[in-house]
């Protein structure tokens, strides 16, 4: 059974940093693109960042480029999202995702094979 389990969310102030983790289990993800999406109240789920498990190639949404960094630890089967210089508009539930197929620097929710349950990030002004 495939599981993606997020952790690391919380309440922070604008300008602070957080690191989200996504522990993946249940299958081999070497051919997958892993990613993070987020969904703010009343808004659609949007792409944040992606990384190909094998190659390490990455892609980011323009809104987080230069502030967020996605990485993975193959030995721990874990994907991370380091979020710096957080803004109130970054407040959302953050979801880990996995997609098999040709890697792209963006991800569509329609292409996702597996989702985590999400972790809440709240940034106060």
MOPAC internal coordinates of N, CA, C and O (Angstrom, degrees):
PM7 1SCF
backbone

  N    0.0000 0     0.00 0     0.00 0    0    0    0
  C    1.4558 1     0.00 0     0.00 0    1    0    0
  C    1.5200 1   109.59 1     0.00 0    2    1    0
  O    1.2310 1   121.02 1   -56.37 1    3    2    1
  N    1.3228 1   115.66 1   123.63 1    3    2    1
  C    1.4573 1   120.57 1  -179.05 1    5    3    2
  C    1.5264 1   109.99 1   -75.51 1    6    5    3
  O    1.2310 1   121.47 1   -46.50 1    7    6    5
  N    1.3369 1   114.79 1   133.50 1    7    6    5
  C    1.4630 1   120.19 1   176.12 1    9    7    6
  C    1.5174 1   110.27 1  -134.44 1   10    9    7
  O    1.2310 1   121.06 1   -45.31 1   11   10    9
  N    1.3057 1   115.58 1   134.69 1   11   10    9
  C    1.4620 1   122.80 1   170.54 1   13   11   10
  C    1.5214 1   105.67 1  -120.82 1   14   13   11
  O    1.2310 1   120.49 1   -62.94 1   15   14   13
  N    1.3230 1   116.67 1   117.06 1   15   14   13
  C    1.4572 1   120.75 1  -174.83 1   17   15   14
  C    1.5194 1   109.63 1  -119.86 1   18   17   15
  O    1.2310 1   121.14 1   -65.31 1   19   18   17
  N    1.3220 1   115.43 1   114.69 1   19   18   17
  C    1.4641 1   121.11 1  -179.61 1   21   19   18
  C    1.5254 1   111.02 1   -87.91 1   22   21   19
  O    1.2310 1   121.54 1   -27.74 1   23   22   21
  N    1.3233 1   114.65 1   152.26 1   23   22   21
  C    1.4591 1   121.03 1   173.12 1   25   23   22
  C    1.5229 1   108.75 1  -154.67 1   26   25   23
  O    1.2310 1   121.11 1   -13.77 1   27   26   25
  N    1.3290 1   115.49 1   166.23 1   27   26   25
  C    1.4608 1   120.08 1   174.88 1   29   27   26
  C    1.5177 1   115.60 1   105.55 1   30   29   27
  O    1.2310 1   120.12 1   175.43 1   31   30   29
  N    1.3210 1   117.39 1    -4.57 1   31   30   29
  C    1.4613 1   119.05 1   178.51 1   33   31   30
  C    1.5178 1   111.66 1   -69.97 1   34   33   31
  O    1.2310 1   121.12 1   -10.26 1   35   34   33
  N    1.3197 1   115.47 1   169.74 1   35   34   33
  C    1.4584 1   119.44 1   178.65 1   37   35   34
  C    1.5106 1   111.92 1   167.85 1   38   37   35
  O    1.2310 1   121.61 1     9.23 1   39   38   37
  N    1.3206 1   114.52 1  -170.77 1   39   38   37
  C    1.4704 1   122.03 1   179.79 1   41   39   38
  C    1.5229 1   108.89 1  -103.94 1   42   41   39
  O    1.2310 1   120.73 1   -56.49 1   43   42   41
  N    1.3226 1   116.21 1   123.51 1   43   42   41
  C    1.4615 1   121.63 1   179.39 1   45   43   42
  C    1.5238 1   108.89 1  -134.93 1   46   45   43
  O    1.2310 1   121.52 1   -10.00 1   47   46   45
  N    1.3206 1   114.70 1   170.00 1   47   46   45
  C    1.4625 1   120.34 1   176.36 1   49   47   46
  C    1.5240 1   110.51 1   -96.65 1   50   49   47
  O    1.2310 1   121.04 1   -21.94 1   51   50   49
  N    1.3020 1   115.62 1   158.06 1   51   50   49
  C    1.4596 1   120.73 1   177.05 1   53   51   50
  C    1.5316 1   109.46 1   -55.32 1   54   53   51
  O    1.2310 1   121.19 1   -44.80 1   55   54   53
  N    1.3313 1   115.33 1   135.20 1   55   54   53
  C    1.4571 1   121.31 1  -178.61 1   57   55   54
  C    1.5151 1   114.05 1    94.90 1   58   57   55
  O    1.2310 1   120.38 1   165.02 1   59   58   57
  N    1.3257 1   116.89 1   -14.98 1   59   58   57
  C    1.4660 1   120.94 1   179.43 1   61   59   58
  C    1.5235 1   111.50 1   -77.37 1   62   61   59
  O    1.2310 1   121.38 1    -2.98 1   63   62   61
  N    1.3305 1   114.97 1   177.02 1   63   62   61
  C    1.4607 1   122.40 1   178.86 1   65   63   62
  C    1.5261 1   110.45 1  -123.69 1   66   65   63
  O    1.2310 1   121.24 1   -25.73 1   67   66   65
  N    1.3173 1   115.24 1   154.27 1   67   66   65
  C    1.4656 1   122.97 1   173.41 1   69   67   66
  C    1.5168 1   107.88 1  -144.83 1   70   69   67
  O    1.2310 1   121.02 1   -28.30 1   71   70   69
  N    1.3362 1   115.65 1   151.70 1   71   70   69
  C    1.4573 1   119.70 1   172.21 1   73   71   70
  C    1.5180 1   108.88 1  -122.41 1   74   73   71
  O    1.2310 1   120.96 1   -59.36 1   75   74   73
  N    1.3100 1   115.77 1   120.64 1   75   74   73
  C    1.4510 1   121.68 1   175.11 1   77   75   74
  C    1.5243 1   109.67 1   -92.73 1   78   77   75
  O    1.2310 1   121.21 1   -33.46 1   79   78   77
  N    1.3301 1   115.29 1   146.54 1   79   78   77
  C    1.4537 1   121.37 1   176.61 1   81   79   78
  C    1.5195 1   109.42 1  -123.10 1   82   81   79
  O    1.2310 1   121.33 1   -30.60 1   83   82   81
  N    1.3304 1   115.07 1   149.40 1   83   82   81
  C    1.4600 1   121.50 1   175.59 1   85   83   82
  C    1.5256 1   107.49 1  -133.64 1   86   85   83
  O    1.2310 1   120.86 1   -70.85 1   87   86   85
  N    1.3159 1   115.96 1   109.15 1   87   86   85
  C    1.4640 1   121.50 1   178.62 1   89   87   86
  C    1.5196 1   108.72 1   -90.17 1   90   89   87
  O    1.2310 1   120.96 1   -58.29 1   91   90   89
  N    1.3364 1   115.78 1   121.71 1   91   90   89
  C    1.4603 1   121.83 1  -176.37 1   93   91   90
  C    1.5283 1   110.28 1  -106.44 1   94   93   91
  O    1.2310 1   120.54 1   -41.99 1   95   94   93
  N    1.3146 1   116.57 1   138.01 1   95   94   93
  C    1.4612 1   120.51 1   179.81 1   97   95   94
  C    1.5195 1   109.77 1  -151.43 1   98   97   95
  O    1.2310 1   121.29 1   -15.08 1   99   98   97
  N    1.3134 1   115.13 1   164.92 1   99   98   97
  C    1.4573 1   120.33 1   173.37 1  101   99   98
  C    1.5109 1   115.46 1   102.54 1  102  101   99
  O    1.2310 1   120.19 1   167.56 1  103  102  101
  N    1.3196 1   117.24 1   -12.44 1  103  102  101
  C    1.4615 1   120.58 1   176.52 1  105  103  102
  C    1.5191 1   108.21 1  -168.12 1  106  105  103
  O    1.2310 1   121.25 1    -5.16 1  107  106  105
  N    1.3405 1   115.21 1   174.84 1  107  106  105
  C    1.4571 1   120.82 1   175.96 1  109  107  106
  C    1.5164 1   108.68 1   -87.66 1  110  109  107
  O    1.2310 1   120.74 1   -53.96 1  111  110  109
  N    1.3345 1   116.18 1   126.04 1  111  110  109
  C    1.4589 1   120.71 1  -175.68 1  113  111  110
  C    1.5275 1   113.09 1  -102.96 1  114  113  111
  O    1.2310 1   120.18 1  -165.43 1  115  114  113
  N    1.3322 1   117.26 1    14.57 1  115  114  113
  C    1.4681 1   119.86 1  -173.02 1  117  115  114
  C    1.5290 1   112.51 1   -61.24 1  118  117  115
  O    1.2310 1   119.58 1   153.05 1  119  118  117
  N    1.3203 1   118.40 1   -26.95 1  119  118  117
  C    1.4634 1   120.82 1  -179.19 1  121  119  118
  C    1.5321 1   112.93 1   -96.54 1  122  121  119
  O    1.2310 1   121.01 1  -174.42 1  123  122  121
  N    1.3173 1   115.66 1     5.58 1  123  122  121
  C    1.4634 1   120.80 1  -174.60 1  125  123  122
  C    1.5167 1   111.93 1   -97.20 1  126  125  123
  O    1.2310 1   122.14 1   -28.38 1  127  126  125
  N    1.3073 1   113.50 1   151.62 1  127  126  125
  C    1.4522 1   120.92 1   162.88 1  129  127  126
  C    1.5249 1   106.97 1   -94.25 1  130  129  127
  O    1.2310 1   121.03 1   -50.26 1  131  130  129
  N    1.3101 1   115.63 1   129.74 1  131  130  129
  C    1.4552 1   121.78 1   177.61 1  133  131  130
  C    1.5249 1   108.18 1  -103.33 1  134  133  131
  O    1.2310 1   120.92 1   -28.97 1  135  134  133
  N    1.3011 1   115.85 1   151.03 1  135  134  133
  C    1.4595 1   116.54 1  -177.67 1  137  135  134
  C    1.5082 1   113.28 1  -156.35 1  138  137  135
  O    1.2310 1   121.86 1    -8.30 1  139  138  137
  N    1.3045 1   114.04 1   171.70 1  139  138  137
  C    1.4574 1   122.75 1   174.36 1  141  139  138
  C    1.5249 1   108.92 1  -124.30 1  142  141  139
  O    1.2310 1   121.66 1   -45.59 1  143  142  141
  N    1.3154 1   114.43 1   134.41 1  143  142  141
  C    1.4492 1   122.52 1   171.07 1  145  143  142
  C    1.5218 1   107.63 1  -120.19 1  146  145  143
  O    1.2310 1   121.03 1   -12.53 1  147  146  145
  N    1.3132 1   115.64 1   167.47 1  147  146  145
  C    1.4597 1   119.43 1   173.92 1  149  147  146
  C    1.5206 1   109.87 1  -144.03 1  150  149  147
  O    1.2310 1   121.80 1   -25.89 1  151  150  149
  N    1.3300 1   114.15 1   154.11 1  151  150  149
  C    1.4540 1   119.82 1   179.23 1  153  151  150
  C    1.5172 1   109.44 1  -139.43 1  154  153  151
  O    1.2310 1   120.86 1   -64.09 1  155  154  153
  N    1.3138 1   115.96 1   115.91 1  155  154  153
  C    1.4552 1   122.37 1   177.01 1  157  155  154
  C    1.5301 1   108.78 1   -88.43 1  158  157  155
  O    1.2310 1   119.97 1   -22.41 1  159  158  157
  N    1.3211 1   117.67 1   157.59 1  159  158  157
  C    1.4682 1   120.40 1   179.85 1  161  159  158
  C    1.5195 1   111.71 1   -55.29 1  162  161  159
  O    1.2310 1   120.58 1   -51.04 1  163  162  161
  N    1.3197 1   116.49 1   128.96 1  163  162  161
  C    1.4556 1   121.52 1   177.47 1  165  163  162
  C    1.5165 1   115.32 1    77.23 1  166  165  163
  O    1.2310 1   120.64 1  -174.50 1  167  166  165
  N    1.3290 1   116.38 1     5.50 1  167  166  165
  C    1.4642 1   119.66 1  -178.81 1  169  167  166
  C    1.5174 1   110.59 1  -121.01 1  170  169  167
  O    1.2310 1   121.12 1   -15.90 1  171  170  169
  N    1.3333 1   115.46 1   164.10 1  171  170  169
  C    1.4514 1   120.60 1   177.74 1  173  171  170
  C    1.5295 1   110.30 1   -77.31 1  174  173  171
  O    1.2310 1   121.81 1   -22.83 1  175  174  173
  N    1.3287 1   114.15 1   157.17 1  175  174  173
  C    1.4480 1   119.44 1   175.89 1  177  175  174
  C    1.5272 1   108.46 1   -67.89 1  178  177  175
  O    1.2310 1   120.93 1   -46.24 1  179  178  177
  N    1.3452 1   115.83 1   133.76 1  179  178  177
  C    1.4646 1   119.29 1  -177.42 1  181  179  178
  C    1.5167 1   111.49 1  -127.18 1  182  181  179
  O    1.2310 1   121.42 1   -29.62 1  183  182  181
  N    1.3089 1   114.89 1   150.38 1  183  182  181
  C    1.4600 1   122.98 1   178.59 1  185  183  182
  C    1.5131 1   110.29 1   -68.98 1  186  185  183
  O    1.2310 1   120.91 1   -38.33 1  187  186  185
  N    1.3459 1   115.87 1   141.67 1  187  186  185
  C    1.4568 1   121.76 1   177.49 1  189  187  186
  C    1.5280 1   110.99 1  -117.22 1  190  189  187
  O    1.2310 1   120.70 1   123.98 1  191  190  189
  N    1.3301 1   116.27 1   -56.02 1  191  190  189
  C    1.4640 1   119.74 1  -175.58 1  193  191  190
  C    1.5217 1   109.55 1  -160.19 1  194  193  191
  O    1.2310 1   121.03 1   -23.77 1  195  194  193
  N    1.3330 1   115.63 1   156.23 1  195  194  193
  C    1.4547 1   120.94 1   177.98 1  197  195  194
  C    1.5157 1   110.92 1  -143.02 1  198  197  195
  O    1.2310 1   120.90 1   -25.88 1  199  198  197
  N    1.3188 1   115.88 1   154.12 1  199  198  197
  C    1.4592 1   122.37 1   176.23 1  201  199  198
  C    1.5219 1   108.29 1  -145.28 1  202  201  199
  O    1.2310 1   120.19 1   -41.12 1  203  202  201
  N    1.3244 1   117.24 1   138.88 1  203  202  201
  C    1.4516 1   120.66 1   174.79 1  205  203  202
  C    1.5202 1   108.26 1   -85.81 1  206  205  203
  O    1.2310 1   120.95 1   -50.85 1  207  206  205
  N    1.3249 1   115.79 1   129.15 1  207  206  205
  C    1.4578 1   119.34 1  -171.30 1  209  207  206
  C    1.5195 1   112.26 1   -60.11 1  210  209  207
  O    1.2310 1   120.12 1   137.38 1  211  210  209
  N    1.3244 1   117.37 1   -42.62 1  211  210  209
  C    1.4611 1   120.92 1  -177.18 1  213  211  210
  C    1.5251 1   112.74 1   -77.21 1  214  213  211
  O    1.2310 1   120.61 1   125.88 1  215  214  213
  N    1.3285 1   116.44 1   -54.12 1  215  214  213
  C    1.4587 1   119.64 1  -171.08 1  217  215  214
  C    1.5235 1   113.21 1   -82.18 1  218  217  215
  O    1.2310 1   120.47 1   154.22 1  219  218  217
  N    1.3236 1   116.71 1   -25.78 1  219  218  217
  C    1.4545 1   119.87 1  -175.81 1  221  219  218
  C    1.5131 1   113.83 1    81.69 1  222  221  219
  O    1.2310 1   120.00 1  -176.29 1  223  222  221
  N    1.3312 1   117.60 1     3.71 1  223  222  221
  C    1.4649 1   120.56 1   176.86 1  225  223  222
  C    1.5243 1   109.73 1   -61.49 1  226  225  223
  O    1.2310 1   120.87 1   -35.85 1  227  226  225
  N    1.3238 1   115.94 1   144.15 1  227  226  225
  C    1.4613 1   120.17 1  -175.15 1  229  227  226
  C    1.5289 1   112.08 1  -129.62 1  230  229  227
  O    1.2310 1   121.83 1   -16.37 1  231  230  229
  N    1.3141 1   114.11 1   163.63 1  231  230  229
  C    1.4605 1   121.62 1   174.24 1  233  231  230
  C    1.5102 1   109.63 1  -152.10 1  234  233  231
  O    1.2310 1   120.11 1   -28.87 1  235  234  233
  N    1.3203 1   117.39 1   151.13 1  235  234  233
  C    1.4606 1   122.12 1  -175.56 1  237  235  234
  C    1.5157 1   111.35 1  -138.59 1  238  237  235
  O    1.2310 1   121.62 1   -29.44 1  239  238  237
  N    1.3278 1   114.51 1   150.56 1  239  238  237
  C    1.4515 1   120.15 1   168.92 1  241  239  238
  C    1.5229 1   108.61 1   -70.30 1  242  241  239
  O    1.2310 1   120.66 1   -32.13 1  243  242  241
  N    1.3178 1   116.35 1   147.87 1  243  242  241
  C    1.4700 1   119.95 1  -178.99 1  245  243  242
  C    1.5313 1   111.55 1   -58.56 1  246  245  243
  O    1.2310 1   120.39 1   147.61 1  247  246  245
  N    1.3169 1   116.86 1   -32.39 1  247  246  245
  C    1.4619 1   120.76 1  -175.53 1  249  247  246
  C    1.5258 1   113.45 1   -68.74 1  250  249  247
  O    1.2310 1   120.06 1   162.66 1  251  250  249
  N    1.3392 1   117.49 1   -17.34 1  251  250  249
  C    1.4703 1   119.74 1  -178.18 1  253  251  250
  C    1.5216 1   112.54 1  -119.38 1  254  253  251
  O    1.2310 1   120.14 1   174.91 1  255  254  253
  N    1.3242 1   117.34 1    -5.09 1  255  254  253
  C    1.4588 1   121.05 1  -177.71 1  257  255  254
  C    1.5242 1   110.16 1   -58.69 1  258  257  255
  O    1.2310 1   121.16 1   -48.97 1  259  258  257
  N    1.3282 1   115.38 1   131.03 1  259  258  257
  C    1.4529 1   120.27 1  -179.51 1  261  259  258
  C    1.5164 1   113.73 1    90.14 1  262  261  259
  O    1.2310 1   120.32 1   166.07 1  263  262  261
  N    1.3321 1   117.00 1   -13.93 1  263  262  261
  C    1.4773 1   120.51 1   179.68 1  265  263  262
  C    1.5255 1   111.39 1  -114.56 1  266  265  263
  O    1.2310 1   119.97 1   144.78 1  267  266  265
  N    1.3251 1   117.67 1   -35.22 1  267  266  265
  C    1.4625 1   122.45 1  -177.47 1  269  267  266
  C    1.5275 1   109.44 1  -107.65 1  270  269  267
  O    1.2310 1   121.02 1   -33.11 1  271  270  269
  N    1.3297 1   115.66 1   146.89 1  271  270  269
  C    1.4548 1   121.71 1   176.44 1  273  271  270
  C    1.5171 1   109.50 1  -133.64 1  274  273  271
  O    1.2310 1   120.67 1   -53.43 1  275  274  273
  N    1.3283 1   116.33 1   126.57 1  275  274  273
  C    1.4657 1   121.22 1   176.39 1  277  275  274
  C    1.5248 1   108.53 1   -99.37 1  278  277  275
  O    1.2310 1   120.64 1   -38.88 1  279  278  277
  N    1.3232 1   116.38 1   141.12 1  279  278  277
  C    1.4664 1   121.07 1   178.93 1  281  279  278
  C    1.5152 1   108.65 1  -150.33 1  282  281  279
  O    1.2310 1   121.08 1   -10.13 1  283  282  281
  N    1.3403 1   115.54 1   169.87 1  283  282  281
  C    1.4659 1   117.90 1   176.60 1  285  283  282
  C    1.5119 1   109.57 1  -142.20 1  286  285  283
  O    1.2310 1   121.67 1   -26.11 1  287  286  285
  N    1.3188 1   114.41 1   153.89 1  287  286  285
  C    1.4591 1   123.06 1   176.04 1  289  287  286
  C    1.5178 1   106.24 1  -118.86 1  290  289  287
  O    1.2310 1   120.92 1   -75.18 1  291  290  289
  N    1.3287 1   115.84 1   104.82 1  291  290  289
  C    1.4641 1   119.78 1  -175.49 1  293  291  290
  C    1.5302 1   111.98 1   -62.49 1  294  293  291
  O    1.2310 1   120.52 1   141.99 1  295  294  293
  N    1.3086 1   116.61 1   -38.01 1  295  294  293
  C    1.4628 1   120.29 1  -177.30 1  297  295  294
  C    1.5247 1   111.37 1   -65.46 1  298  297  295
  O    1.2310 1   120.72 1   147.75 1  299  298  297
  N    1.3277 1   116.23 1   -32.25 1  299  298  297
  C    1.4630 1   120.36 1  -178.09 1  301  299  298
  C    1.5262 1   112.24 1   -98.45 1  302  301  299
  O    1.2310 1   120.53 1   178.21 1  303  302  301
  N    1.3318 1   116.60 1    -1.79 1  303  302  301
  C    1.4641 1   120.21 1  -177.56 1  305  303  302
  C    1.5285 1   111.46 1    53.23 1  306  305  303
  O    1.2310 1   121.27 1  -137.34 1  307  306  305
  N    1.3111 1   115.17 1    42.66 1  307  306  305
  C    1.4602 1   121.05 1  -174.12 1  309  307  306
  C    1.5267 1   110.86 1  -129.60 1  310  309  307
  O    1.2310 1   121.68 1   -40.40 1  311  310  309
  N    1.3125 1   114.39 1   139.60 1  311  310  309
  C    1.4653 1   122.08 1   175.46 1  313  311  310
  C    1.5218 1   107.89 1  -111.72 1  314  313  311
  O    1.2310 1   121.04 1   -38.32 1  315  314  313
  N    1.3193 1   115.61 1   141.68 1  315  314  313
  C    1.4645 1   120.66 1  -177.31 1  317  315  314
  C    1.5272 1   110.54 1  -120.84 1  318  317  315
  O    1.2310 1   121.42 1   -25.67 1  319  318  317
  N    1.3208 1   114.88 1   154.33 1  319  318  317
  C    1.4571 1   121.27 1   170.26 1  321  319  318
  C    1.5171 1   107.41 1  -131.33 1  322  321  319
  O    1.2310 1   120.69 1   -75.30 1  323  322  321
  N    1.3226 1   116.29 1   104.70 1  323  322  321
  C    1.4495 1   121.94 1   176.60 1  325  323  322
  C    1.5285 1   108.21 1   -85.63 1  326  325  323
  O    1.2310 1   121.03 1   -59.44 1  327  326  325
  N    1.3203 1   115.64 1   120.56 1  327  326  325
  C    1.4651 1   121.01 1  -176.10 1  329  327  326
  C    1.5197 1   108.96 1  -116.42 1  330  329  327
  O    1.2310 1   120.84 1   -64.75 1  331  330  329
  N    1.3216 1   116.00 1   115.25 1  331  330  329
  C    1.4622 1   122.42 1   179.16 1  333  331  330
  C    1.5216 1   110.32 1  -112.85 1  334  333  331
  O    1.2310 1   120.95 1   -16.98 1  335  334  333
  N    1.3134 1   115.79 1   163.02 1  335  334  333
  C    1.4675 1   121.97 1   178.17 1  337  335  334
  C    1.5228 1   111.53 1    48.43 1  338  337  335
  O    1.2310 1   121.33 1  -130.33 1  339  338  337
  N    1.3157 1   115.07 1    49.67 1  339  338  337
  C    1.4668 1   120.01 1  -175.89 1  341  339  338
  C    1.5215 1   111.64 1   -63.87 1  342  341  339
  O    1.2310 1   121.42 1   -34.32 1  343  342  341
  N    1.3281 1   114.88 1   145.68 1  343  342  341
  C    1.4594 1   122.78 1  -179.80 1  345  343  342
  C    1.5297 1   109.55 1  -120.34 1  346  345  343
  O    1.2310 1   119.77 1   -23.26 1  347  346  345
  N    1.3165 1   118.05 1   156.74 1  347  346  345
  C    1.4714 1   119.23 1   177.41 1  349  347  346
  C    1.5342 1   112.31 1   -55.48 1  350  349  347
  O    1.2310 1   120.09 1   147.52 1  351  350  349
  N    1.3244 1   117.43 1   -32.48 1  351  350  349
  C    1.4646 1   120.09 1   179.57 1  353  351  350
  C    1.5208 1   113.60 1   -72.32 1  354  353  351
  O    1.2310 1   120.03 1   174.58 1  355  354  353
  N    1.3272 1   117.55 1    -5.42 1  355  354  353
  C    1.4719 1   121.10 1   173.00 1  357  355  354
  C    1.5275 1   111.35 1   -83.39 1  358  357  355
  O    1.2310 1   120.08 1   173.87 1  359  358  357
  N    1.3189 1   117.44 1    -6.13 1  359  358  357
  C    1.4663 1   121.05 1   179.37 1  361  359  358
  C    1.5179 1   110.59 1   -61.71 1  362  361  359
  O    1.2310 1   120.93 1   -55.54 1  363  362  361
  N    1.3375 1   115.82 1   124.46 1  363  362  361
  C    1.4632 1   121.24 1  -176.86 1  365  363  362
  C    1.5240 1   109.17 1  -178.11 1  366  365  363
  O    1.2310 1   121.34 1   -10.43 1  367  366  365
  N    1.3171 1   115.05 1   169.57 1  367  366  365
  C    1.4601 1   120.57 1   165.17 1  369  367  366
  C    1.5270 1   106.58 1   -86.63 1  370  369  367
  O    1.2310 1   120.88 1   -52.07 1  371  370  369
  N    1.3131 1   115.93 1   127.93 1  371  370  369
  C    1.4613 1   121.85 1  -178.67 1  373  371  370
  C    1.5210 1   109.40 1  -102.39 1  374  373  371
  O    1.2310 1   121.38 1   -50.95 1  375  374  373
  N    1.3368 1   114.97 1   129.05 1  375  374  373
  C    1.4555 1   121.60 1  -176.97 1  377  375  374
  C    1.5271 1   110.73 1  -115.53 1  378  377  375
  O    1.2310 1   121.18 1   -43.45 1  379  378  377
  N    1.3172 1   115.35 1   136.55 1  379  378  377
  C    1.4554 1   121.72 1   170.87 1  381  379  378
  C    1.5213 1   108.10 1   -86.02 1  382  381  379
  O    1.2310 1   120.63 1   -34.03 1  383  382  381
  N    1.3444 1   116.40 1   145.97 1  383  382  381
  C    1.4584 1   120.64 1  -176.83 1  385  383  382
  C    1.5123 1   110.43 1  -144.38 1  386  385  383
  O    1.2310 1   121.03 1   -25.96 1  387  386  385
  N    1.3240 1   115.64 1   154.04 1  387  386  385
  C    1.4645 1   121.89 1   177.50 1  389  387  386
  C    1.5149 1   109.00 1  -134.24 1  390  389  387
  O    1.2310 1   121.07 1   -43.19 1  391  390  389
  N    1.3245 1   115.55 1   136.81 1  391  390  389
  C    1.4648 1   121.72 1  -177.46 1  393  391  390
  C    1.5144 1   109.70 1  -139.53 1  394  393  391
  O    1.2310 1   120.43 1   -49.39 1  395  394  393
  N    1.3306 1   116.79 1   130.61 1  395  394  393
  C    1.4533 1   120.30 1   176.17 1  397  395  394
  C    1.5227 1   108.52 1   -95.80 1  398  397  395
  O    1.2310 1   120.59 1   -35.22 1  399  398  397
  N    1.3202 1   116.49 1   144.78 1  399  398  397
  C    1.4515 1   119.62 1   179.97 1  401  399  398
  C    1.5108 1   110.59 1   137.00 1  402  401  399
  O    1.2310 1   120.88 1     9.21 1  403  402  401
  N    1.2945 1   115.91 1  -170.79 1  403  402  401
  C    1.4564 1   121.06 1  -178.60 1  405  403  402
  C    1.5214 1   109.63 1   -68.99 1  406  405  403
  O    1.2310 1   120.69 1   -48.40 1  407  406  405
  N    1.3194 1   116.29 1   131.60 1  407  406  405
  C    1.4656 1   120.61 1  -177.23 1  409  407  406
  C    1.5207 1   110.41 1   -68.99 1  410  409  407
  O    1.2310 1   121.66 1   -39.30 1  411  410  409
  N    1.3237 1   114.43 1   140.70 1  411  410  409
  C    1.4588 1   121.91 1   173.80 1  413  411  410
  C    1.5127 1   107.91 1  -135.28 1  414  413  411
  O    1.2310 1   120.23 1   -23.15 1  415  414  413
  N    1.3127 1   117.17 1   156.85 1  415  414  413
  C    1.4639 1   119.49 1  -178.28 1  417  415  414
  C    1.5213 1   112.35 1   -78.30 1  418  417  415
  O    1.2310 1   120.47 1   179.08 1  419  418  417
  N    1.3235 1   116.71 1    -0.92 1  419  418  417
  C    1.4558 1   121.18 1   170.28 1  421  419  418
  C    1.5232 1   108.19 1  -132.24 1  422  421  419
  O    1.2310 1   121.17 1   -15.15 1  423  422  421
  N    1.3193 1   115.37 1   164.85 1  423  422  421
  C    1.4582 1   119.93 1   177.81 1  425  423  422
  C    1.5244 1   108.74 1  -131.13 1  426  425  423
  O    1.2310 1   121.01 1   -36.36 1  427  426  425
  N    1.3151 1   115.68 1   143.64 1  427  426  425
  C    1.4569 1   121.20 1   172.84 1  429  427  426
  C    1.5166 1   108.52 1  -102.24 1  430  429  427
  O    1.2310 1   119.86 1   -39.42 1  431  430  429
  N    1.3338 1   117.88 1   140.58 1  431  430  429
  C    1.4689 1   119.04 1   175.96 1  433  431  430
  C    1.5338 1   112.19 1   -56.00 1  434  433  431
  O    1.2310 1   120.51 1   153.38 1  435  434  433
  N    1.3160 1   116.63 1   -26.62 1  435  434  433
  C    1.4624 1   120.32 1  -178.39 1  437  435  434
  C    1.5237 1   112.18 1   -70.77 1  438  437  435
  O    1.2310 1   120.45 1   161.69 1  439  438  437
  N    1.3227 1   116.75 1   -18.31 1  439  438  437
  C    1.4583 1   120.53 1  -176.85 1  441  439  438
  C    1.5327 1   112.82 1   -93.16 1  442  441  439
  O    1.2310 1   120.14 1   178.10 1  443  442  441
  N    1.3207 1   117.33 1    -1.90 1  443  442  441
  C    1.4536 1   120.92 1  -172.86 1  445  443  442
  C    1.5280 1   111.34 1   -80.20 1  446  445  443
  O    1.2310 1   121.30 1   -49.41 1  447  446  445
  N    1.3285 1   115.12 1   130.59 1  447  446  445
  C    1.4615 1   120.86 1   177.28 1  449  447  446
  C    1.5262 1   112.14 1   -90.26 1  450  449  447
  O    1.2310 1   120.97 1   145.46 1  451  450  449
  N    1.3399 1   115.75 1   -34.54 1  451  450  449
  C    1.4581 1   120.17 1  -177.67 1  453  451  450
  C    1.5239 1   109.80 1  -138.11 1  454  453  451
  O    1.2310 1   121.43 1   -38.66 1  455  454  453
  N    1.3469 1   114.86 1   141.34 1  455  454  453
  C    1.4571 1   122.00 1   177.73 1  457  455  454
  C    1.5314 1   109.94 1  -123.65 1  458  457  455
  O    1.2310 1   120.97 1   -33.17 1  459  458  457
  N    1.3248 1   115.75 1   146.83 1  459  458  457
  C    1.4463 1   120.05 1   166.03 1  461  459  458
  C    1.5173 1   109.29 1   -84.40 1  462  461  459
  O    1.2310 1   120.85 1    -1.11 1  463  462  461
  N    1.3366 1   115.98 1   178.89 1  463  462  461
  C    1.4559 1   120.31 1  -177.55 1  465  463  462
  C    1.5199 1   113.34 1   -89.75 1  466  465  463
  O    1.2310 1   120.39 1   167.18 1  467  466  465
  N    1.3063 1   116.86 1   -12.82 1  467  466  465
  C    1.4512 1   120.99 1   173.94 1  469  467  466
  C    1.5096 1   114.71 1   100.31 1  470  469  467
  O    1.2310 1   121.33 1   -24.38 1  471  470  469
  N    1.3353 1   115.05 1   155.62 1  471  470  469
  C    1.4628 1   122.64 1   174.84 1  473  471  470
  C    1.5217 1   107.95 1  -138.43 1  474  473  471
  O    1.2310 1   120.77 1   -43.29 1  475  474  473
  N    1.3250 1   116.13 1   136.71 1  475  474  473
  C    1.4588 1   121.06 1  -173.05 1  477  475  474
  C    1.5245 1   111.19 1   -86.72 1  478  477  475
  O    1.2310 1   121.50 1   -49.63 1  479  478  477
  N    1.3192 1   114.74 1   130.37 1  479  478  477
  C    1.4570 1   122.34 1   173.23 1  481  479  478
  C    1.5257 1   107.79 1  -117.14 1  482  481  479
  O    1.2310 1   121.00 1   -56.38 1  483  482  481
  N    1.3205 1   115.70 1   123.62 1  483  482  481
  C    1.4593 1   120.92 1   178.63 1  485  483  482
  C    1.5217 1   108.70 1  -121.75 1  486  485  483
  O    1.2310 1   120.83 1   -55.21 1  487  486  485
  N    1.3257 1   116.03 1   124.79 1  487  486  485
  C    1.4564 1   121.31 1  -179.12 1  489  487  486
  C    1.5273 1   107.90 1  -115.14 1  490  489  487
  O    1.2310 1   120.80 1   -63.32 1  491  490  489
  N    1.3203 1   116.08 1   116.68 1  491  490  489
  C    1.4541 1   120.35 1   180.00 1  493  491  490
  C    1.5224 1   111.00 1   -92.45 1  494  493  491
  O    1.2310 1   120.93 1   -29.77 1  495  494  493
  N    1.3243 1   115.83 1   150.23 1  495  494  493
  C    1.4719 1   119.80 1  -178.01 1  497  495  494
  C    1.5127 1   111.91 1   -89.05 1  498  497  495
  O    1.2310 1   120.10 1   180.00 1  499  498  497

